[in-house]
């Protein structure tokens, strides 16, 4: 697929209640626009199913606590004890809720004060899938924190599956690989794609590439050339335009600040993700494993009179 808005506008019908769509948003390194892509993508996917973003970065390395400050709800990941089963209500109450262009979506992040002890987050992608599924969300957008090429190479040398493979193996996963449309960003992306191409079992044909423009105007020649090279090997290549307001103010919970062309490109990215999922797994998406949430606690017995 060439540049533009992906495979047309997203289908109007929602994904089936029993289906689950996992979208790990990944990059070869920092400065790729990964969190911005995850945010815009969640906003666009919210019209298709109950959506949550899982923030996998450490508290002081993540923009999400600032982006969700003042949002409705949100005890945060620190409110979810790791040593006991959790009810659906507990999981959902921990998430911050953001308004979307149509509806709303949720964010699981660590919103505690900067001075709080670091929160040990699970590394296993299956743990995040289980948390999202037990919380009842249909779409999980994972804002990952690991560098893709390094993770795959290190895992192969160690004889381990690695985080990238773990995310891609979840039901039903469509990876989104992000890069800035600069010479450095394109080089890191091409290196990551080369690693994906030569490692067995990596679903490059099921991967959507998202280029984030670093400035207004036409996509640079180096990014256009990369898109041409990537098109036969990936599911889609989508261009997200430069948005000066996002660059200046970030993505706090103010959807009205997102420009129309940026929102349109995000809808195109969501369309590419959904079309890829349906082509790979079936249309409609089949039912997916759903871990059973813990039952609500029983009321305490009344004291004897």
VOBA-1610 file (N, C-alpha, C; in pm, whole numbers, padded with zeros to 5 digits, always signed):
BEGIN
Unk+00083-00119+00000Unk+00000+00000+00000Unk+00087+00124+00000Unk+00045+00225-00072Unk+00121+00347-00076Unk+00088+00438+00041Unk+00136+00562+00030Unk+00111+00660+00135Unk-00032+00709+00125Unk-00076+00773+00232Unk-00211+00826+00233Unk-00281+00790+00360Unk-00407+00754+00351Unk-00488+00728+00469Unk-00517+00581+00488Unk-00427+00495+00444Unk-00446+00353+00470Unk-00546+00294+00373Unk-00626+00200+00422Unk-00718+00128+00333Unk-00857+00189+00339Unk-00867+00319+00326Unk-00996+00383+00330Unk-01041+00406+00472Unk-01158+00461+00487Unk-01211+00491+00620Unk-01245+00362+00694Unk-01238+00363+00828Unk-01270+00243+00903Unk-01413+00199+00877Unk-01436+00069+00881Unk-01572+00018+00865Unk-01659+00073+00977Unk-01785+00101+00946Unk-01873+00164+01044Unk-01913+00066+01154Unk-01917-00065+01122Unk-01961-00161+01223Unk-01854-00184+01327Unk-01896-00205+01450Unk-01803-00234+01558Unk-01755-00378+01547Unk-01639-00405+01606Unk-01592-00543+01606Unk-01680-00623+01701Unk-01693-00754+01680Unk-01783-00834+01764Unk-01746-00827+01912Unk-01845-00838+01997Unk-01823-00831+02142Unk-01723-00936+02189Unk-01724-01052+02125Unk-01636-01161+02170Unk-01495-01152+02114Unk-01471-01058+02022Unk-01341-01047+01956Unk-01247-00959+02038Unk-01119-00978+02018Unk-01017-00894+02079Unk-00916-00856+01971Unk-00878-00729+01969Unk-00778-00679+01875Unk-00663-00620+01956Unk-00542-00668+01932Unk-00423-00619+02003Unk-00336-00542+01905Unk-00301-00419+01941Unk-00221-00334+01853Unk-00098-00287+01930Unk+00012-00364+01924Unk+00136-00318+01987Unk+00201-00210+01901Unk+00215-00091+01955Unk+00277+00020+01884Unk+00424+00020+01923Unk+00511-00003+01826Unk+00653-00028+01853Unk+00740+00063+01768Unk+00868+00068+01804Unk+00963+00151+01730Unk+01103+00094+01748Unk+01192+00140+01661Unk+01331+00095+01669Unk+01408+00169+01777Unk+01356+00284+01822Unk+01424+00362+01924Unk+01339+00480+01965Unk+01395+00567+02050Unk+01322+00683+02096Unk+01307+00789+01988Unk+01217+00886+02012Unk+01197+00994+01917Unk+01123+00954+01792Unk+01049+00844+01798Unk+00980+00792+01679Unk+00836+00841+01668Unk+00786+00912+01769Unk+00645+00950+01771Unk+00554+00837+01815Unk+00611+00736+01882Unk+00535+00617+01917Unk+00414+00647+02006Unk+00433+00723+02112Unk+00321+00752+02203Unk+00215+00837+02135Unk+00256+00931+02050Unk+00159+01011+01976Unk+00077+00924+01883Unk+00143+00831+01813Unk+00071+00738+01726Unk-00027+00653+01807Unk+00017+00603+01923Unk-00070+00521+02006Unk-00193+00600+02049Unk-00175+00726+02085Unk-00287+00810+02128Unk-00385+00835+02014Unk-00333+00877+01899Unk-00421+00904+01784Unk-00492+00777+01738Unk-00422+00665+01743Unk-00481+00539+01701Unk-00592+00496+01795Unk-00570+00510+01926Unk-00675+00475+02023Unk-00798+00561+02002Unk-00778+00689+01975Unk-00891+00779+01953Unk-00973+00734+01832Unk-00904+00687+01727Unk-00974+00644+01606Unk-01037+00506+01623Unk-00973+00417+01700Unk-01027+00282+01718Unk-01143+00279+01817Unk-01158+00383+01897Unk-01263+00383+02000Unk-01402+00371+01940Unk-01419+00413+01814Unk-01551+00403+01752Unk-01582+00259+01710Unk-01481+00172+01710Unk-01500+00035+01663Unk-01512-00066+01776Unk-01472-00029+01897Unk-01477-00122+02009Unk-01426-00054+02135Unk-01459-00111+02249Unk-01416-00059+02378Unk-01263-00068+02386Unk-01195+00047+02395Unk-01050+00055+02372Unk-00977+00101+02496Unk-00859+00041+02519Unk-00770+00083+02627Unk-00628+00092+02575Unk-00555+00193+02623Unk-00411+00204+02599Unk-00339+00156+02723Unk-00243+00066+02706Unk-00155+00024+02815Unk-00022+00094+02798Unk+00016+00174+02897Unk+00142+00247+02896Unk+00248+00161+02961Unk+00344+00114+02881Unk+00446+00021+02932Unk+00574+00091+02976Unk+00581+00222+02962Unk+00702+00294+03001Unk+00704+00321+03151Unk+00823+00336+03206Unk+00837+00374+03346Unk+00780+00515+03365Unk+00731+00541+03485Unk+00658+00665+03516Unk+00732+00791+03469Unk+00860+00802+03496Unk+00933+00924+03466Unk+00984+00930+03322Unk+00951+00827+03242Unk+00990+00825+03100Unk+00869+00838+03009Unk+00750+00852+03067Unk+00627+00842+02989Unk+00553+00976+02983Unk+00493+01008+02867Unk+00410+01128+02859Unk+00268+01105+02908Unk+00227+00980+02926Unk+00086+00951+02955Unk+00036+01008+03087Unk+00113+01005+03197Unk+00061+01066+03319Unk+00023+01213+03300Unk+00102+01288+03223Unk+00068+01429+03197Unk-00051+01438+03102Unk-00057+01351+03004Unk-00167+01355+02908Unk-00300+01319+02972Unk-00298+01240+03079Unk-00423+01198+03144Unk-00452+01275+03271Unk-00367+01371+03308Unk-00390+01450+03429Unk-00524+01523+03416Unk-00608+01509+03517Unk-00738+01574+03514Unk-00845+01495+03441Unk-00808+01382+03379Unk-00908+01300+03311Unk-00996+01230+03414Unk-01113+01191+03370Unk-01208+01125+03458Unk-01153+00992+03509Unk-01168+00964+03638Unk-01128+00837+03697Unk-00978+00822+03701Unk-00932+00700+03724Unk-00791+00672+03710Unk-00712+00663+03837Unk-00730+00556+03913Unk-00640+00530+04024Unk-00502+00489+03975Unk-00494+00446+03850Unk-00367+00411+03788Unk-00323+00269+03817Unk-00213+00231+03750Unk-00160+00096+03767Unk-00119+00067+03910Unk-00081+00170+03983Unk-00044+00151+04122Unk-00159+00109+04211Unk-00283+00123+04162Unk-00400+00083+04240Unk-00439-00062+04216Unk-00362-00134+04134Unk-00394-00273+04103Unk-00292-00365+04171Unk-00326-00422+04285Unk-00232-00510+04356Unk-00194-00629+04270Unk-00065-00658+04256Unk-00023-00770+04171Unk-00036-00906+04239Unk-00067-00908+04368Unk-00062-01034+04442Unk-00199-01093+04472Unk-00305-01044+04406Unk-00437-01104+04426Unk-00521-01086+04300Unk-00624-01170+04282Unk-00712-01155+04166Unk-00785-01020+04171Unk-00816-00967+04052Unk-00881-00837+04042Unk-01016-00852+03975Unk-01114-00779+04022Unk-01245-00779+03959Unk-01244-00685+03839Unk-01342-00701+03751Unk-01352-00612+03634Unk-01369-00468+03679Unk-01449-00446+03781Unk-01472-00309+03829Unk-01343-00247+03879Unk-01261-00322+03952Unk-01134-00269+04003Unk-01042-00230+03889Unk-01036-00314+03785Unk-00947-00286+03673Unk-00992-00160+03600Unk-01121-00151+03573Unk-01171-00037+03497Unk-01164+00092+03578Unk-01183+00082+03710Unk-01174+00201+03794Unk-01032+00257+03798Unk-00933+00173+03771Unk-00793+00218+03774Unk-00756+00297+03649Unk-00835+00287+03543Unk-00802+00349+03416Unk-00853+00493+03410Unk-00772+00580+03353Unk-00818+00715+03320Unk-00903+00707+03194Unk-01003+00793+03185Unk-01095+00791+03072Unk-01080+00921+02993Unk-01057+00907+02864Unk-01039+01023+02776Unk-01153+01032+02677Unk-01200+01152+02648Unk-01302+01167+02543Unk-01240+01144+02406Unk-01319+01087+02316Unk-01277+01066+02178Unk-01368+01145+02086Unk-01331+01149+01959Unk-01417+01215+01861Unk-01555+01151+01861Unk-01558+01019+01881Unk-01684+00945+01895Unk-01670+00853+02015Unk-01730+00888+02127Unk-01725+00804+02246Unk-01608+00840+02336Unk-01545+00738+02391Unk-01434+00760+02483Unk-01347+00635+02485Unk-01229+00648+02546Unk-01140+00533+02559Unk-01061+00548+02688Unk-00992+00441+02727Unk-00929+00434+02858Unk-00777+00424+02848Unk-00709+00461+02957Unk-00563+00454+02963Unk-00522+00394+03097Unk-00439+00291+03092Unk-00379+00233+03212Unk-00234+00280+03219Unk-00208+00372+03311Unk-00074+00428+03326Unk-00045+00446+03474Unk+00078+00479+03507Unk+00117+00502+03646Unk+00114+00652+03671Unk+00005+00698+03730Unk-00015+00840+03749Unk+00026+00892+03885Unk+00109+00819+03958Unk+00148+00864+04092Unk+00246+00980+04086Unk+00274+01039+04200Unk+00372+01147+04207Unk+00510+01097+04165Unk+00593+01189+04118Unk+00725+01152+04069Unk+00812+01089+04178Unk+00784+01125+04304Unk+00867+01076+04414Unk+00830+00936+04461Unk+00722+00879+04406Unk+00680+00745+04447Unk+00783+00641+04402Unk+00786+00530+04476Unk+00879+00422+04439Unk+00845+00370+04300Unk+00945+00336+04219Unk+00918+00283+04085Unk+00826+00163+04091Unk+00732+00158+03997Unk+00633+00051+03993Unk+00687-00063+03906Unk+00698-00185+03961Unk+00744-00297+03878Unk+00635-00341+03781Unk+00650-00309+03654Unk+00551-00344+03553Unk+00584-00481+03493Unk+00483-00561+03462Unk+00512-00693+03402Unk+00572-00678+03263Unk+00670-00762+03233Unk+00732-00759+03101Unk+00655-00845+03001Unk+00591-00951+03048Unk+00526-01048+02960Unk+00405-00984+02892Unk+00403-00979+02758Unk+00287-00923+02689Unk+00156-00993+02726Unk+00161-01122+02755Unk+00039-01195+02790Unk-00025-01140+02918Unk+00057-01085+03009Unk+00002-01028+03132Unk-00082-00904+03100Unk-00037-00823+03004Unk-00114-00705+02965Unk-00240-00745+02889Unk-00230-00847+02807Unk-00349-00897+02738Unk-00452-00945+02839Unk-00407-01020+02937Unk-00498-01072+03038Unk-00563-00958+03116Unk-00485-00855+03150Unk-00540-00742+03225Unk-00647-00671+03143Unk-00619-00646+03015Unk-00715-00577+02930Unk-00840-00661+02907Unk-00820-00791+02885Unk-00935-00879+02862Unk-01020-00894+02988Unk-00956-00907+03102Unk-01031-00916+03228Unk-01104-00786+03257Unk-01049-00674+03208Unk-01118-00547+03224Unk-01231-00526+03125Unk-01247-00618+03031Unk-01360-00611+02939Unk-01336-00527+02815Unk-01213-00482+02792Unk-01186-00402+02673Unk-01168-00493+02551Unk-01218-00449+02439Unk-01207-00527+02315Unk-01078-00496+02239Unk-01031-00373+02248Unk-00913-00330+02173Unk-00806-00287+02272Unk-00689-00349+02263Unk-00574-00313+02346Unk-00468-00250+02257Unk-00440-00122+02281Unk-00330-00052+02215Unk-00216-00044+02316Unk-00106-00111+02287Unk+00007-00115+02380Unk+00113-00017+02335Unk+00139+00085+02417Unk+00248+00178+02390Unk+00374+00116+02450Unk+00444+00038+02369Unk+00557-00040+02418Unk+00678+00051+02442Unk+00778-00003+02509Unk+00896+00078+02543Unk+01027+00016+02495Unk+01022-00102+02434Unk+01146-00170+02397Unk+01186-00138+02252Unk+01316-00128+02222Unk+01361-00109+02084Unk+01352-00241+02007Unk+01279-00241+01897Unk+01240-00364+01829Unk+01360-00446+01782Unk+01448-00384+01703Unk+01559-00460+01645Unk+01650-00517+01753Unk+01681-00437+01854Unk+01766-00484+01964Unk+01700-00600+02038Unk+01570-00588+02063Unk+01499-00694+02135Unk+01503-00825+02059Unk+01477-00820+01928Unk+01474-00944+01848Unk+01613-01007+01843Unk+01714-00924+01818Unk+01850-00976+01806Unk+01898-01035+01938Unk+01878-00962+02048Unk+01921-01010+02178Unk+01847-01138+02216Unk+01718-01145+02189Unk+01639-01263+02222Unk+01687-01384+02142Unk+01717-01365+02015Unk+01763-01476+01932Unk+01898-01530+01981Unk+01989-01441+02017Unk+02118-01486+02068Unk+02105-01558+02201Unk+02004-01517+02280Unk+01983-01581+02410Unk+01893-01703+02403Unk+01839-01731+02284Unk+01748-01845+02269Unk+01614-01822+02336Unk+01569-01697+02343Unk+01443-01662+02408Unk+01346-01604+02305Unk+01215-01605+02336Unk+01119-01551+02240Unk+01128-01399+02224Unk+01153-01326+02332Unk+01161-01180+02325Unk+01026-01113+02331Unk+01027-00983+02359Unk+00903-00907+02375Unk+00831-00887+02243Unk+00904-00860+02136Unk+00839-00836+02007Unk+00762-00959+01961Unk+00824-01075+01970Unk+00753-01198+01934Unk+00634-01221+02026Unk+00651-01192+02155Unk+00542-01211+02250Unk+00421-01127+02213Unk+00443-01002+02178Unk+00330-00917+02139Unk+00267-00964+02009Unk+00349-01001+01913Unk+00296-01041+01782Unk+00219-01173+01788Unk+00244-01254+01891Unk+00178-01384+01903Unk+00042-01376+01971Unk+00006-01261+02024Unk-00121-01250+02096Unk-00238-01251+01998Unk-00356-01292+02045Unk-00475-01291+01958Unk-00545-01154+01969Unk-00578-01090+01869Unk-00533-01101+01731Unk-00451-00975+01707Unk-00319-00991+01693Unk-00226-00880+01699Unk-00192-00827+01560Unk-00197-00694+01546Unk-00150-00623+01428Unk-00048-00520+01475Unk+00082-00548+01461Unk+00184-00454+01507Unk+00184-00327+01422Unk+00211-00214+01488Unk+00231-00086+01420Unk+00374-00041+01450Unk+00453-00024+01345Unk+00595+00013+01359Unk+00609+00160+01322Unk+00659+00242+01416Unk+00661+00387+01400Unk+00800+00438+01366Unk+00802+00549+01293Unk+00928+00617+01263Unk+00900+00761+01227Unk+00994+00849+01259Unk+00990+00986+01209Unk+01038+00986+01064Unk+00981+01073+00983Unk+01019+01078+00841Unk+01141+01167+00821Unk+01248+01134+00894Unk+01377+01200+00880Unk+01479+01094+00836Unk+01596+01138+00796Unk+01698+01043+00753Unk+01731+00945+00865Unk+01750+00996+00987Unk+01781+00908+01099Unk+01667+00815+01133Unk+01544+00867+01134Unk+01428+00783+01164Unk+01407+00675+01061Unk+01424+00710+00934Unk+01408+00612+00826Unk+01517+00505+00835Unk+01640+00545+00866Unk+01748+00447+00876Unk+01719+00346+00987Unk+01675+00394+01103Unk+01645+00302+01214Unk+01529+00210+01178Unk+01427+00265+01109Unk+01314+00183+01067Unk+01359+00074+00969Unk+01439+00111+00869Unk+01484+00013+00770Unk+01566-00097+00836Unk+01647-00060+00935Unk+01726-00160+01006Unk+01635-00256+01081Unk+01531-00203+01145Unk+01437-00288+01218Unk+01363-00381+01122Unk+01321-00328+01007Unk+01251-00410+00910Unk+01341-00521+00856Unk+01468-00490+00834Unk+01562-00591+00787Unk+01575-00704+00889Unk+01578-00669+01017Unk+01582-00771+01122Unk+01454-00855+01119Unk+01340-00789+01106Unk+01212-00861+01100Unk+01207-00956+00981Unk+01261-00914+00867Unk+01257-00996+00746Unk+01340-01123+00761Unk+01448-01117+00836Unk+01540-01229+00841Unk+01525-01313+00967Unk+01426-01284+01048Unk+01402-01364+01168Unk+01275-01446+01150Unk+01286-01573+01172Unk+01175-01665+01149Unk+01056-01632+01239Unk+00939-01635+01179Unk+00817-01621+01257Unk+00774-01479+01284Unk+00844-01377+01234Unk+00804-01240+01258Unk+00703-01197+01151Unk+00587-01145+01190Unk+00478-01120+01094Unk+00489-00985+01024Unk+00591-00968+00940Unk+00610-00841+00872Unk+00493-00810+00780Unk+00437-00912+00714Unk+00324-00890+00624Unk+00197-00849+00699Unk+00200-00863+00831Unk+00087-00823+00915Unk+00119-00695+00993Unk+00226-00627+00953Unk+00272-00508+01023Unk+00237-00382+00944Unk+00184-00282+01014Unk+00153-00152+00954Unk+00263-00054+00994Unk+00315+00020+00897Unk+00418+00120+00923Unk+00353+00258+00929Unk+00387+00336+01032Unk+00334+00472+01047Unk+00451+00571+01046Unk+00457+00654+00942Unk+00555+00761+00935Unk+00494+00888+00994Unk+00563+00950+01091Unk+00519+01078+01147Unk+00605+01189+01087Unk+00539+01285+01023Unk+00613+01394+00959Unk+00674+01485+01064Unk+00798+01525+01042Unk+00869+01613+01135Unk+00843+01760+01106Unk+00786+01790+00989Unk+00758+01929+00952Unk+00647+01931+00848Unk+00594+02050+00822Unk+00491+02064+00719Unk+00551+02042+00581Unk+00463+02019+00486Unk+00509+02004+00349Unk+00513+01860+00305Unk+00567+01840+00189Unk+00572+01707+00128Unk+00665+01615+00207Unk+00630+01487+00210Unk+00714+01388+00276Unk+00853+01389+00214Unk+00960+01391+00294Unk+01095+01394+00238Unk+01122+01277+00144Unk+01214+01300+00051Unk+01245+01198-00049Unk+01290+01068+00015Unk+01368+01077+00125Unk+01418+00955+00189Unk+01303+00872+00246Unk+01199+00939+00296Unk+01083+00867+00349Unk+00997+00811+00237Unk+00984+00885+00126Unk+00908+00833+00012Unk+00976+00709-00046Unk+01108+00713-00055Unk+01181+00597-00105Unk+01164+00478-00012Unk+01169+00503+00118Unk+01151+00395+00215Unk+01012+00336+00205Unk+00911+00422+00186Unk+00773+00373+00173Unk+00758+00283+00051Unk+00820+00322-00058Unk+00816+00239-00179Unk+00880+00103-00156Unk+00992+00103-00083Unk+01062-00022-00053Unk+00980-00109+00042Unk+00911-00047+00138Unk+00839-00123+00241Unk+00704-00177+00192Unk+00644-00110+00096Unk+00508-00145+00055Unk+00489-00292+00022Unk+00581-00358-00055Unk+00558-00499-00087Unk+00575-00595+00032Unk+00638-00548+00138Unk+00672-00638+00249Unk+00585-00620+00372Unk+00507-00512+00377Unk+00425-00483+00494Unk+00278-00475+00455Unk+00191-00470+00556Unk+00048-00463+00530Unk+00006-00327+00478Unk+00069-00221+00528Unk+00033-00085+00488Unk+00141+00011+00533Unk+00151+00123+00461Unk+00239+00232+00499Unk+00153+00358+00504Unk+00145+00420+00621Unk+00055+00533+00642Unk+00136+00655+00685Unk+00100+00771+00633Unk+00168+00896+00664Unk+00082+00978+00759Unk+00137+01014+00875Unk+00070+01104+00969Unk+00131+01242+00953Unk+00051+01343+00920Unk+00108+01475+00892Unk+00159+01544+01017Unk+00244+01644+00995Unk+00293+01726+01105Unk+00177+01805+01165Unk+00169+01809+01296Unk+00065+01885+01365Unk+00135+01975+01466Unk+00144+02104+01434Unk+00221+02197+01517Unk+00164+02207+01657Unk+00032+02195+01672Unk-00028+02207+01805Unk+00009+02089+01893Unk+00010+01969+01835Unk+00052+01852+01911Unk+00199+01866+01949Unk+00280+01913+01855Unk+00422+01930+01882Unk+00445+02030+01996Unk+00360+02133+02005Unk+00377+02237+02106Unk+00317+02199+02240Unk+00195+02141+02237Unk+00120+02121+02360Unk+00107+01975+02402Unk+00152+01882+02320Unk+00133+01741+02353Unk-00010+01698+02330Unk-00048+01588+02388Unk-00182+01532+02367Unk-00255+01519+02499Unk-00272+01630+02567Unk-00356+01631+02686Unk-00499+01603+02641Unk-00588+01582+02736Unk-00723+01535+02705Unk-00808+01647+02644Unk-00766+01694+02525Unk-00839+01798+02454Unk-00849+01759+02307Unk-00941+01670+02272Unk-00948+01622+02134Unk-00976+01731+02033Unk-01036+01844+02076Unk-01065+01951+01982Unk-00938+02014+01926Unk-00823+01991+01992Unk-00698+02049+01945Unk-00639+01973+01827Unk-00684+01852+01802Unk-00629+01772+01693Unk-00684+01824+01560Unk-00596+01859+01470Unk-00640+01911+01340Unk-00718+01807+01263Unk-00803+01856+01171Unk-00885+01766+01093Unk-00804+01670+01009Unk-00696+01717+00946Unk-00619+01626+00862Unk-00543+01523+00946Unk-00504+01562+01071Unk-00439+01467+01160Unk-00538+01359+01202Unk-00660+01402+01239Unk-00763+01305+01277Unk-00799+01214+01160Unk-00802+01270+01039Unk-00832+01188+00922Unk-00724+01084+00896Unk-00597+01124+00914Unk-00487+01029+00896Unk-00493+00920+01003Unk-00531+00957+01126Unk-00544+00857+01232Unk-00656+00758+01200Unk-00765+00806+01145Unk-00872+00715+01103Unk-00824+00622+00992Unk-00742+00675+00902Unk-00685+00591+00797Unk-00593+00484+00854Unk-00515+00520+00956Unk-00429+00422+01022Unk-00513+00315+01089Unk-00620+00356+01157Unk-00710+00257+01220Unk-00773+00166+01116Unk-00809+00224+01000Unk-00867+00143+00892Unk-00767+00039+00843Unk-00639+00079+00830Unk-00537-00015+00786Unk-00517-00127+00886Unk-00519-00093+01014Unk-00505-00195+01119Unk-00622-00292+01116Unk-00743-00240+01108Unk-00860-00328+01108Unk-00866-00415+00983Unk-00836-00356+00867Unk-00836-00434+00744Unk-00731-00544+00748Unk-00615-00514+00804Unk-00509-00614+00817Unk-00553-00727+00908Unk-00617-00692+01020Unk-00664-00794+01114Unk-00767-00886+01047Unk-00859-00827+00975Unk-00963-00907+00911Unk-00905-00995+00801Unk-00808-00942+00727Unk-00746-01022+00622Unk-00666-01138+00680Unk-00602-01114+00795Unk-00517-01217+00854Unk-00595-01320+00934Unk-00702-01276+01002Unk-00768-01364+01100Unk-00913-01397+01066Unk-00975-01321+00977Unk-01113-01351+00939Unk-01203-01230+00958Unk-01310-01226+00881Unk-01406-01117+00887Unk-01546-01177+00898Unk-01612-01160+01011Unk-01572-01080+01127Unk-01461-01148+01206Unk-01393-01068+01291Unk-01288-01125+01374Unk-01345-01234+01463Unk-01277-01348+01474Unk-01330-01457+01558Unk-01319-01425+01706Unk-01391-01503+01785Unk-01383-01488+01931Unk-01243-01518+01978Unk-01200-01449+02082Unk-01065-01464+02135Unk-01071-01510+02280Unk-00961-01570+02330Unk-00958-01611+02471Unk-00984-01492+02563Unk-01067-01513+02662Unk-01102-01406+02755Unk-01084-01457+02897Unk-00978-01416+02966Unk-00959-01461+03104Unk-01077-01421+03190Unk-01112-01509+03281Unk-01225-01483+03369Unk-01185-01385+03479Unk-01254-01269+03490Unk-01220-01178+03599Unk-01262-01235+03734Unk-01199-01186+03837Unk-01235-01232+03972Unk-01376-01184+04005Unk-01454-01264+04078Unk-01588-01220+04117Unk-01579-01106+04216Unk-01684-01022+04225Unk-01681-00915+04324Unk-01676-00972+04464Unk-01614-00901+04558Unk-01604-00956+04695Unk-01741-00967+04759Unk-01756-01073+04840Unk-01881-01093+04914Unk-01894-00988+05024Unk-02016-00945+05053Unk-02033-00849+05163Unk-01992-00910+05296Unk-01938-00831+05382Unk-01898-00879+05514Unk-02020-00918+05594Unk-02011-01027+05667Unk-02127-01070+05747Unk-02157-00966+05856Unk-02286-00951+05883Unk-02326-00857+05988Unk-02284-00911+06122Unk-02238-00825+06212Unk-02198-00873+06344Unk-02317-00928+06421Unk-02289-01032+06494Unk-02397-01092+06574Unk-02445-00993+06680Unk-02575-00994+06700Unk-02632-00906+06801Unk-02625-00971+06937
//
